[in-house]
C-alpha cells in the first residue's frame, strides 16, 4: 500500500465497523496468499549472512527475540497473563505500549521491568498519520522521545509497521523494530530482505540506530485474517531461519490472545503461543541466544558497527 492510499485508509478507517474491516481483509488475504506464495512465509533471498559475519554470542546457532505489541487497553489488561506465560517457560520479552491511545499503567510497567522484561514505545496513537508531513512527524517524535525518557526505554516500533527509517533518526532510540524480512500483508509491505539486524546510519551526523526486523509472521495475520488453527507456519519459518543462523524475532499481541476460552472475531487461543514456546524449548534447547531487543541492538552495535558511525 503506497503512502497516499495508506493515509486515505487511516482517515476513513474509524468510519468502518471493525467486523467489516476484518471480513474484507480476510477476503483480500486469500488473493494475496496466492500472489505472494513465492516470497511468504519464506523469501529465500533473505537468508544471506551480512558482511563480516562472525556469529552470535556464546557460539549459539541463532538469536531468539520475543516481542509483544500492546495495541489497546484490552491488550494491556492481558499483559501480566502474557508475562507469566513467557516467564513460566523461562523466557523474557519486550512489551511495546501506545501512550496516547489508552492510559498506560505505571504499575504494569514497573512489574515488567522488575521481572526482567523490556518496555518500548509503539507510536503515540495507533494510526497511520505520522507521515502526512515532516512537521507532523517532528511534533509526534518530540512526544515519543518524552515517553522514551519517562519509561527508560530505548526501543521503538511504528504502528502497523508503517515506517520511514530515515525519519526515525529524530527518535532518541538505540533500535527500531518496525520492519520485516517479508510480510506482504502489512500496509507498508516492502520487506528489508534480511533475517539479520542491520545498522541505519544518519548521513548528516555520526550516529544511527540498529534495525531489528521481525522474521516470523505476526499472530494477527495467521490467526485472525487467515484463521489458522495450528503453529505449523511458525515452526516452518523458524526452522528455515535457524538453518541460516539468523534472528528469530516474533511479534505477538496480547490484544488477540484468549486466555480464558473467550471467543471473538479477533481472538485466538493463547495456547498457540504457549505451544510455540514449548516447541522452542524442546526442539532447539541449547542452540539459541535468547535476548531482549535492546541486548541484541547493543551486541550488534558493539560487534558489527565499529565502522558504522
C-alpha positions as CSV (number, residue, x, y, z in Angstrom):
1,X,0.0,0.0,0.0
2,X,1.6,3.3,-1.0
3,X,1.8,6.4,1.1
4,X,-1.3,8.1,-0.4
5,X,-3.5,5.0,-0.1
6,X,-2.3,4.4,3.4
7,X,-3.2,8.0,4.5
8,X,-6.6,7.7,2.9
9,X,-7.2,4.3,4.6
10,X,-6.4,5.7,8.1
11,X,-8.7,8.7,7.6
12,X,-11.7,6.5,6.7
13,X,-10.9,3.5,8.9
14,X,-12.7,4.9,12.0
15,X,-15.9,5.1,10.0
16,X,-15.9,1.4,9.0
17,X,-17.2,-1.2,11.6
18,X,-14.5,-3.4,12.8
19,X,-16.2,-6.6,11.7
20,X,-16.4,-5.2,8.2
21,X,-12.7,-4.4,8.2
22,X,-11.9,-7.9,9.3
23,X,-14.2,-9.5,6.8
24,X,-12.8,-7.5,3.8
25,X,-9.2,-8.2,4.8
26,X,-10.0,-11.9,5.2
27,X,-11.3,-12.0,1.6
28,X,-8.3,-10.0,0.3
29,X,-5.7,-12.0,2.0
30,X,-6.8,-15.1,0.1
31,X,-5.9,-13.4,-3.1
32,X,-2.6,-12.2,-1.5
33,X,-1.7,-15.8,-0.4
34,X,-1.7,-16.9,-4.0
35,X,0.1,-13.8,-5.4
36,X,2.9,-13.9,-2.8
37,X,3.3,-17.7,-2.4
38,X,6.9,-17.5,-3.6
39,X,8.1,-14.9,-1.0
40,X,5.9,-15.7,2.0
41,X,6.4,-17.0,4.6
42,X,9.9,-17.6,3.3
43,X,11.8,-15.3,0.9
44,X,15.0,-17.3,0.1
45,X,16.8,-14.0,-0.7
46,X,16.6,-13.0,3.0
47,X,18.9,-15.7,4.3
48,X,22.3,-14.3,3.2
49,X,24.8,-13.6,6.0
50,X,25.8,-10.0,6.5
51,X,29.3,-8.8,5.5
52,X,31.9,-9.7,8.2
53,X,29.6,-12.1,9.9
54,X,31.3,-13.8,12.9
55,X,28.2,-15.3,14.7
56,X,26.1,-14.8,17.8
57,X,27.3,-14.6,21.4
58,X,28.4,-17.8,23.2
59,X,28.7,-19.5,19.8
60,X,25.0,-20.0,19.6
61,X,23.4,-21.1,16.3
62,X,20.8,-18.3,16.2
63,X,19.3,-15.5,18.1
64,X,15.8,-15.6,19.7
65,X,13.8,-12.4,20.4
66,X,10.3,-12.2,21.7
67,X,8.3,-9.0,21.4
68,X,4.7,-8.0,22.1
69,X,2.8,-5.0,20.8
70,X,0.0,-3.8,23.2
71,X,-2.4,-2.1,20.8
72,X,-5.3,-1.3,23.1
73,X,-6.5,-1.0,26.7
74,X,-7.9,-4.5,26.4
75,X,-4.4,-5.8,25.4
76,X,-2.9,-4.0,28.4
77,X,-5.3,-5.9,30.7
78,X,-3.8,-9.2,29.5
79,X,-0.1,-8.1,29.7
80,X,0.6,-9.8,33.0
81,X,-1.1,-13.0,31.9
82,X,1.3,-13.0,28.9
83,X,4.2,-12.0,31.0
84,X,3.6,-15.1,33.2
85,X,3.3,-17.3,30.2
86,X,6.7,-16.2,29.0
87,X,8.2,-16.4,32.4
88,X,6.9,-19.9,33.3
89,X,8.7,-21.3,30.3
90,X,11.9,-19.5,31.1
91,X,11.7,-16.6,28.6
92,X,11.8,-12.8,28.7
93,X,10.3,-10.4,26.2
94,X,9.6,-6.8,25.3
95,X,6.2,-5.1,25.6
96,X,5.5,-2.1,23.4
97,X,2.8,0.3,24.6
98,X,0.9,3.1,22.8
99,X,1.0,6.0,25.3
100,X,-1.8,8.3,24.0
101,X,-4.2,5.7,22.7
102,X,-5.0,4.4,26.3
103,X,-3.9,5.1,29.8
104,X,-0.7,3.1,30.2
105,X,-0.4,1.6,33.7
106,X,2.8,2.7,35.5
107,X,2.2,-0.4,37.8
108,X,2.4,-2.8,34.8
109,X,5.5,-1.1,33.5
110,X,7.1,-1.4,36.9
111,X,6.2,-5.1,37.2
112,X,7.6,-5.9,33.8
113,X,10.9,-4.1,34.4
114,X,11.3,-5.7,37.9
115,X,10.7,-9.2,36.4
116,X,13.4,-8.7,33.7
117,X,11.2,-7.7,30.8
118,X,11.7,-4.7,28.5
119,X,9.4,-1.8,27.8
120,X,9.2,0.0,24.4
121,X,7.2,2.7,22.7
122,X,4.7,1.8,20.0
123,X,3.9,5.2,18.4
124,X,1.7,7.7,20.1
125,X,-1.6,6.7,18.6
126,X,-2.2,3.5,16.7
127,X,-2.8,5.3,13.4
128,X,-1.0,6.0,10.1
129,X,-0.9,9.7,10.2
130,X,2.7,10.2,11.2
131,X,3.9,10.9,7.7
132,X,1.3,13.3,6.4
133,X,4.1,15.9,6.6
134,X,7.6,16.2,8.2
135,X,6.2,18.8,10.6
136,X,3.6,16.4,11.9
137,X,6.2,13.7,12.4
138,X,8.6,16.0,14.2
139,X,5.9,17.1,16.6
140,X,5.0,13.5,17.3
141,X,8.7,12.5,17.5
142,X,9.2,15.0,20.3
143,X,6.4,13.5,22.3
144,X,7.6,10.0,21.6
145,X,11.0,11.0,22.9
146,X,9.4,12.2,26.1
147,X,7.8,8.8,26.7
148,X,11.1,7.0,25.8
149,X,12.8,9.0,28.6
150,X,9.9,8.6,31.0
151,X,9.7,4.9,30.6
152,X,13.5,4.4,30.4
153,X,13.0,2.8,27.0
154,X,15.5,2.6,24.1
155,X,13.3,0.9,21.5
156,X,10.6,1.9,19.1
157,X,8.1,0.1,16.9
158,X,5.8,2.0,14.5
159,X,2.1,1.4,14.5
160,X,1.1,-1.1,11.7
161,X,4.9,-1.3,10.9
162,X,4.4,1.8,8.7
163,X,7.9,3.2,8.7
164,X,10.3,5.8,7.3
165,X,13.7,4.7,8.5
166,X,15.4,7.9,7.6
167,X,12.9,10.0,9.6
168,X,13.5,7.7,12.7
169,X,16.8,9.4,13.3
170,X,14.7,12.1,15.1
171,X,13.9,9.5,17.7
172,X,16.2,9.0,20.7
173,X,16.5,5.3,20.3
174,X,19.0,2.5,20.2
175,X,16.9,0.3,18.0
176,X,13.8,0.3,15.8
177,X,11.7,-2.9,15.2
178,X,9.3,-1.6,12.5
179,X,10.4,-3.8,9.6
180,X,10.3,-7.4,8.5
181,X,12.2,-9.7,6.1
182,X,9.0,-10.5,4.2
183,X,5.4,-9.7,5.0
184,X,3.2,-8.7,2.0
185,X,0.1,-8.4,4.3
186,X,1.3,-5.2,6.0
187,X,0.0,-1.7,4.9
188,X,3.6,-0.8,4.1
189,X,4.5,-4.2,2.6
190,X,8.1,-3.5,1.5
191,X,10.4,-6.0,3.3
192,X,14.0,-5.3,4.1
193,X,15.1,-8.7,2.8
194,X,17.2,-10.0,5.7
195,X,16.8,-12.1,8.8
196,X,19.7,-10.3,10.5
197,X,19.8,-6.9,12.2
198,X,21.4,-4.0,10.4
199,X,22.6,-0.5,11.2
200,X,20.7,2.6,9.9
201,X,23.2,5.4,9.7
202,X,22.3,9.0,9.8
203,X,24.2,10.5,6.9
204,X,24.1,14.0,8.4
205,X,25.6,13.1,11.7
206,X,27.9,10.4,13.2
207,X,25.1,8.4,14.8
208,X,22.4,5.9,14.0
209,X,20.4,3.0,15.3
210,X,20.1,-0.7,14.9
211,X,17.1,-2.1,13.0
212,X,15.6,-5.4,14.2
213,X,13.3,-6.9,11.6
214,X,10.7,-9.4,12.7
215,X,11.2,-12.7,10.9
216,X,8.2,-14.8,11.8
217,X,4.6,-14.0,10.7
218,X,2.5,-11.9,13.0
219,X,-0.2,-13.6,15.0
220,X,-2.9,-11.2,13.7
221,X,-2.2,-12.3,10.1
222,X,-2.1,-16.0,10.9
223,X,-4.9,-16.4,13.3
224,X,-7.3,-13.5,12.8
225,X,-7.1,-13.0,9.0
226,X,-6.0,-16.4,7.7
227,X,-7.8,-18.2,10.6
228,X,-5.1,-20.9,11.0
229,X,-5.6,-23.4,13.8
230,X,-2.1,-24.6,14.4
231,X,1.5,-23.2,14.7
232,X,2.9,-25.0,11.6
233,X,3.9,-21.8,9.8
234,X,5.7,-20.5,12.8
235,X,7.6,-23.8,13.0
236,X,8.3,-23.9,9.3
237,X,9.7,-20.4,9.2
238,X,11.7,-20.8,12.4
239,X,13.4,-23.9,11.1
240,X,14.4,-22.0,7.9
241,X,15.8,-19.1,10.0
242,X,17.6,-21.4,12.3
243,X,19.3,-23.3,9.4
244,X,20.7,-20.0,8.2
245,X,21.8,-18.8,11.6
246,X,19.7,-15.7,11.6
247,X,17.5,-13.9,14.1
248,X,14.2,-15.5,15.1
249,X,12.1,-12.4,16.1
250,X,8.4,-12.8,16.6
251,X,5.8,-10.2,17.3
252,X,2.6,-11.2,19.1
253,X,-0.3,-9.2,20.6
254,X,-2.0,-9.8,24.0
255,X,-5.0,-8.0,22.4
256,X,-5.8,-11.0,20.3
257,X,-4.9,-13.8,22.8
258,X,-7.7,-15.6,24.5
259,X,-6.5,-16.8,27.9
260,X,-9.9,-17.9,29.3
261,X,-11.5,-19.6,26.4
262,X,-13.2,-16.4,25.2
263,X,-14.4,-16.4,21.6
264,X,-14.4,-13.4,19.4
265,X,-13.8,-12.3,15.8
266,X,-10.4,-11.0,16.9
267,X,-9.2,-13.7,19.2
268,X,-7.1,-16.9,19.1
269,X,-6.2,-19.3,21.9
270,X,-3.1,-18.2,23.9
271,X,-2.2,-21.9,23.9
272,X,-0.9,-21.5,20.3
273,X,1.8,-19.1,21.6
274,X,2.5,-21.3,24.6
275,X,2.9,-24.3,22.3
276,X,5.3,-22.3,20.2
277,X,7.5,-21.5,23.2
278,X,7.4,-25.2,24.3
279,X,8.5,-26.1,20.7
280,X,11.5,-23.8,21.0
281,X,12.5,-25.3,24.4
282,X,12.1,-28.9,23.2
283,X,13.5,-28.6,19.6
284,X,16.2,-26.0,20.0
285,X,17.4,-26.3,23.6
286,X,21.0,-25.1,23.9
287,X,21.1,-23.7,20.3
288,X,19.8,-20.2,20.8
289,X,21.0,-16.9,22.3
290,X,17.8,-15.6,23.9
291,X,18.0,-11.9,24.4
292,X,15.9,-8.8,24.8
293,X,15.8,-6.5,21.8
294,X,17.9,-3.9,23.5
295,X,20.6,-6.5,24.2
296,X,20.6,-7.6,20.5
297,X,20.9,-4.0,19.4
298,X,23.8,-3.4,21.8
299,X,25.6,-6.5,20.7
300,X,25.2,-5.6,17.1
301,X,26.5,-2.1,17.6
302,X,29.4,-3.4,19.5
303,X,30.4,-6.2,17.2
304,X,29.3,-5.1,13.8
305,X,29.1,-1.3,13.8
306,X,32.7,-0.4,14.6
307,X,32.9,1.3,11.3
308,X,29.3,2.4,11.0
309,X,29.5,5.7,12.8
